[in-house]
Amino acid sequence: MDSRSAILSKIRATRKMEGDDAARRATVAERLARPVSGIIPARGQIGPEERIALFLDMIGKAGATHERLPQIADVPSAAARYLRERNLPAHLRKGADPRLAAAGWETEPALALLAGASDGQDLAAISHAECAIAETGTLMLLSGPDNPVTLTFLPEHHLVVIPADAVHGDMERALARLRAIHGKGEMPRTVNFVSGPSRSADIEQTILLGAHGPRALHVLVVG
């Protein structure tokens, strides 16, 4: 008997499991085929405007900045303004997300757009989140060529676009949206949950921004 089999055998003996695993396998298969939602907190069961207000409040408490824009066409000017107000170079890296491509970046000719994944030398990048969770102030960012995961972690400033109707009250509804879009077996390689800029207090309990990712997170809620 190999080590793995020995360990599993001890677990079965401790749990008083006997016979084959057919019944247990069937139970697991049934649960995976029909996932059950967890308990939905009351704070997430609110109307659209209340959800956005809660989301912005929570992500603000986590140290992020934010603004609301009427339409996606307002994103280029908002991004250029963000860089200008912080005296940053007018360089912005983004992936191939068609939603960002449709924003009309030609309205900001002074803004230099860089395409593809970051090599760690970019000061600022912009991504499009798939959805957001109001009760925790959390963005859900998917990995892939549309929004390379390096943009989430390497630049010092990360701008994230999120449509207002993609702000959900709770994690359960956000995950349900993800399943509805991608389906079983087609989920993205990585889903990153982001709530505020990167920070750490590992050394002497002193907060250090940018320890494992961007020093600043700026959220653009569209619509």
C-alpha positions as CSV (number, residue, x, y, z in Angstrom):
1,M,0.0,0.0,0.0
2,D,1.4,3.4,-1.0
3,S,1.4,6.4,1.4
4,R,-1.7,8.0,-0.2
5,S,-3.7,4.9,0.2
6,A,-2.5,4.4,3.7
7,I,-3.6,7.9,4.7
8,L,-7.0,7.6,3.0
9,S,-7.5,4.2,4.7
10,K,-6.9,5.7,8.1
11,I,-9.4,8.5,7.4
12,R,-12.0,6.0,6.4
13,A,-11.4,3.9,9.5
14,T,-11.6,7.0,11.7
15,R,-14.9,8.0,10.1
16,K,-16.2,4.4,10.2
17,M,-16.6,4.2,6.4
18,E,-17.1,0.7,5.1
19,G,-17.8,-0.8,1.6
20,D,-17.3,1.0,-1.7
21,D,-17.6,4.7,-2.3
22,A,-20.4,4.6,-4.9
23,A,-23.1,6.2,-2.7
24,R,-20.7,9.0,-1.5
25,R,-19.5,9.6,-5.1
26,A,-23.1,9.9,-6.2
27,T,-23.8,12.4,-3.4
28,V,-20.8,14.5,-4.4
29,A,-21.7,14.4,-8.1
30,E,-25.3,15.5,-7.3
31,R,-24.0,18.4,-5.2
32,L,-21.6,19.6,-7.9
33,A,-24.3,19.3,-10.6
34,R,-26.7,21.4,-8.5
35,P,-24.7,23.8,-6.3
36,V,-26.6,25.2,-3.4
37,S,-26.2,28.9,-2.5
38,G,-25.1,29.8,0.9
39,I,-26.9,32.1,3.3
40,I,-27.4,35.6,1.8
41,P,-26.6,38.3,4.4
42,A,-29.4,41.0,4.7
43,R,-26.9,43.8,3.9
44,G,-26.5,42.4,0.4
45,Q,-30.3,42.2,-0.3
46,I,-30.8,45.9,-1.3
47,G,-31.7,47.9,-4.4
48,P,-29.3,48.8,-7.2
49,E,-28.4,52.3,-6.0
50,E,-28.0,51.1,-2.4
51,R,-25.7,48.4,-3.6
52,I,-23.5,50.8,-5.5
53,A,-23.4,53.2,-2.5
54,L,-22.5,50.3,-0.2
55,F,-19.8,49.0,-2.6
56,L,-18.2,52.5,-2.9
57,D,-18.3,53.0,0.9
58,M,-16.7,49.6,1.5
59,I,-14.0,49.9,-1.1
60,G,-13.3,53.4,0.1
61,K,-12.7,52.1,3.6
62,A,-10.2,49.7,2.1
63,G,-8.2,52.6,0.8
64,A,-9.3,52.8,-2.8
65,T,-10.5,55.9,-4.6
66,H,-13.4,55.9,-6.9
67,E,-15.7,58.0,-9.2
68,R,-18.9,57.4,-11.1
69,L,-19.1,58.0,-14.9
70,P,-22.3,58.2,-17.0
71,Q,-21.0,56.1,-19.8
72,I,-18.0,54.0,-21.0
73,A,-17.0,56.9,-23.4
74,D,-16.1,58.9,-20.3
75,V,-13.4,56.4,-19.2
76,P,-10.5,57.8,-21.3
77,S,-10.8,61.3,-20.0
78,A,-11.2,60.0,-16.4
79,A,-8.1,57.9,-16.8
80,A,-6.1,60.8,-18.3
81,R,-7.3,63.1,-15.5
82,Y,-6.2,60.5,-12.8
83,L,-2.7,60.3,-14.3
84,R,-2.4,64.1,-14.7
85,E,-3.6,64.9,-11.1
86,R,-0.9,62.5,-9.7
87,N,1.8,63.9,-12.0
88,L,2.2,60.5,-13.6
89,P,3.4,59.9,-17.2
90,A,0.5,59.8,-19.7
91,H,1.1,56.1,-20.3
92,L,-1.5,53.4,-19.6
93,R,-1.3,49.7,-20.2
94,K,-4.4,47.7,-21.0
95,G,-5.4,44.2,-22.3
96,A,-7.5,43.3,-25.2
97,D,-10.9,43.6,-23.5
98,P,-13.4,44.7,-26.2
99,R,-15.4,46.7,-23.6
100,L,-12.3,48.9,-23.0
101,A,-11.5,49.0,-26.7
102,A,-14.9,50.5,-27.3
103,A,-14.4,53.4,-24.9
104,G,-13.1,55.7,-27.7
105,W,-9.5,56.4,-26.6
106,E,-8.9,58.6,-29.6
107,T,-10.5,61.4,-27.6
108,E,-7.4,61.5,-25.5
109,P,-4.6,61.7,-28.1
110,A,-2.0,62.7,-25.5
111,L,-2.6,59.4,-23.6
112,A,-0.2,56.7,-24.8
113,L,-1.9,53.2,-24.7
114,L,0.4,50.2,-24.2
115,A,-1.1,46.8,-25.1
116,G,-0.8,43.4,-23.4
117,A,0.7,42.0,-20.2
118,S,3.0,44.1,-18.0
119,D,6.6,43.3,-17.5
120,G,6.7,45.2,-14.2
121,Q,7.9,48.5,-15.7
122,D,4.5,50.1,-16.0
123,L,3.4,52.7,-13.5
124,A,-0.3,52.5,-14.4
125,A,-2.7,50.0,-16.0
126,I,-6.4,49.7,-16.6
127,S,-8.6,46.6,-16.4
128,H,-12.3,45.7,-16.7
129,A,-13.7,43.8,-13.8
130,E,-16.3,41.1,-14.4
131,C,-18.4,42.0,-11.4
132,A,-18.2,43.4,-7.9
133,I,-19.5,42.5,-4.4
134,A,-21.1,45.3,-2.5
135,E,-21.1,43.8,1.0
136,T,-17.3,43.6,1.1
137,G,-16.3,46.2,-1.5
138,T,-14.6,43.6,-3.7
139,L,-13.8,43.5,-7.4
140,M,-13.7,40.2,-9.3
141,L,-11.1,40.3,-12.0
142,L,-10.6,37.4,-14.4
143,S,-7.3,36.4,-15.9
144,G,-6.7,36.1,-19.6
145,P,-5.6,38.2,-22.6
146,D,-8.5,40.5,-22.2
147,N,-7.3,41.5,-18.8
148,P,-3.9,40.1,-18.1
149,V,-3.3,39.2,-14.5
150,T,0.0,41.1,-14.5
151,L,-2.0,44.3,-14.7
152,T,-3.7,43.5,-11.4
153,F,-0.4,43.0,-9.5
154,L,2.6,44.7,-11.2
155,P,1.9,48.4,-11.9
156,E,1.8,50.9,-9.0
157,H,-1.5,52.3,-10.0
158,H,-4.4,50.1,-11.1
159,L,-7.6,51.6,-12.6
160,V,-10.5,49.3,-12.8
161,V,-13.8,49.8,-14.8
162,I,-16.9,48.2,-13.4
163,P,-20.4,48.6,-14.9
164,A,-23.0,49.7,-12.4
165,D,-25.3,46.8,-13.2
166,A,-22.4,44.3,-12.5
167,V,-22.3,45.4,-8.8
168,H,-24.0,42.6,-6.9
169,G,-25.0,42.6,-3.3
170,D,-23.2,39.4,-2.2
171,M,-20.6,36.9,-3.3
172,E,-23.2,34.2,-4.1
173,R,-24.8,36.3,-6.8
174,A,-21.5,37.3,-8.2
175,L,-20.4,33.7,-8.5
176,A,-23.8,32.8,-10.1
177,R,-23.1,35.5,-12.7
178,L,-19.7,34.0,-13.3
179,R,-21.2,30.5,-13.8
180,A,-23.9,31.9,-16.1
181,I,-21.3,33.7,-18.3
182,H,-18.7,31.0,-18.6
183,G,-20.5,27.7,-17.6
184,K,-19.1,24.6,-16.2
185,G,-15.7,23.5,-17.6
186,E,-15.2,27.0,-19.1
187,M,-14.3,29.0,-16.0
188,P,-11.3,31.4,-16.3
189,R,-8.0,30.1,-15.1
190,T,-7.9,32.6,-12.2
191,V,-10.4,34.8,-10.4
192,N,-8.8,37.5,-8.4
193,F,-10.8,39.1,-5.5
194,V,-9.5,42.7,-5.0
195,S,-10.6,44.9,-2.1
196,G,-8.4,48.0,-2.1
197,P,-4.7,48.6,-2.9
198,S,-2.1,46.1,-1.8
199,R,-0.9,46.4,1.8
200,S,1.0,44.5,4.5
201,A,1.8,45.0,8.2
202,D,4.2,42.1,8.5
203,I,7.1,44.2,9.8
204,E,6.5,45.8,13.2
205,Q,2.8,46.1,12.4
206,T,3.5,49.1,10.2
207,I,1.1,49.4,7.2
208,L,3.1,49.3,3.9
209,L,1.2,50.0,0.7
210,G,2.3,48.3,-2.5
211,A,3.8,45.3,-0.7
212,H,2.4,42.6,-3.1
213,G,0.7,44.7,-5.7
214,P,-0.5,48.3,-6.7
215,R,0.0,51.1,-4.2
216,A,-3.2,52.7,-5.5
217,L,-6.5,51.4,-6.7
218,H,-9.0,53.7,-8.5
219,V,-12.4,52.3,-9.4
220,L,-14.5,53.7,-12.2
221,V,-18.2,52.8,-11.9
222,V,-19.9,53.2,-15.3
223,G,-23.6,53.8,-15.8
